[in-house]
Amino acid sequence: MRAYELGSFGGPDALTMVELREPETVNSLIVEVRAIGVNFPDLLTTKGQLQDLPELPAVIGREIAGIVSSAPTMSGWKAGDRVAAYVSGGGYAERVAVSPSGALPVADGTDFATAAALIVNYHTAHFAVGHRGKLRAGESVLVLGAAGGIGTAALQIAKALRARTVIAGVADDDQVSVALAAGADHVVILRPGFSAELATMTEGLGSDLIVDPLGGDVFDEVLRCLAPEGRIVVMGFAAGTIPSVKVNRLLMRNIEVVGAAWGGPAKPDAPMMAEQGAAIAKMYSEGHLRPQIADRFPFERLPDALRLLERGQVRGKAIVEIS
């Protein structure tokens, strides 16, 4: 089979297409991959910038969808089943071994690109907004980085969980249409002083929940956007720097800063995957979730998808398809 092997921590250029033996296992599903989700942690892995790095050379990739070619007896799966899955590695390949308990069914009528796009970003957003952020119906939400894959997913998850108002925070005017298409009620551009504009949008109350996958220099001003007893959920540092906070500000304003690491300490085990998968499938079937797939690449151009992500030019989600 063809696969992309990472030979060094040199970024997307360190990925090489190679011929490897097909995975052999008696305990896992073997999935013929039809679509691969391209994610920011994949990019960080190619650069050696994650804490949990594979031993090289390695086939990386976390998010796939495809068709089961073989399944263990009594696994609940059979050849021909359509599945999507989160895998700890090996996803950048034509065939992947998947734990039976980690696979999720793909409904008839759902294309594989959409199925793959509903795994990492939407499960992460669901974990951040619902579980760690404890969003309650009727609350207001601000999502930063709202034109990216995590951001567009978080906008839709918040609306599906019955937020009163969902505001998108984006970097520039070019990203406004992406956030609106994903379902934002309002959009604020994260220029210096944006907290005053957000105060107007929330009638001076601030946001009850802020979802932040960016970090960086805007974090200090973001704290000023929180309503009393509001929560900011830290999901990552796509802006490149890790901010700090003076905890007396949390004390004086009765606000919270919480972390959400779906793939870290809260690594998705089988029960969580199944529970979240069912909730997300229901939201999708009801029309709340619409993955914003802006870029599709053939398997032969997979590294180009990572390069586009590296330049910050992916709007929504990038998907690699294998015909």
Secondary structure, DSSP 8 states (H G I E B T S, - for coil): -EEEEE-SSS-GGGEEEEE------SSSEEEEEEEEEE-HHHHHHHTT-SSS---SSB----EEEEEEEE--TTSS--TT-EEEEE-SS--SBSEEEE-GGGEEE--TT--HHHHHHTSHHHHHHHIIIIIIS---TT-EEEEESTTBHHHHHHHHHHHHTT-SEEEEEESSGGGHHHHHHHT-SEEEE--TTHHHHHHHHTTTS-EEEEEES--GGGHHHHHTTEEEEEEEEE---TTSS-----HHHHHHHT-EEEE--TTTTT---HHHHHHHHHHHHHHHHTT-----EEEEEEGGGHHHHHHHHHTT---BEEEEE--
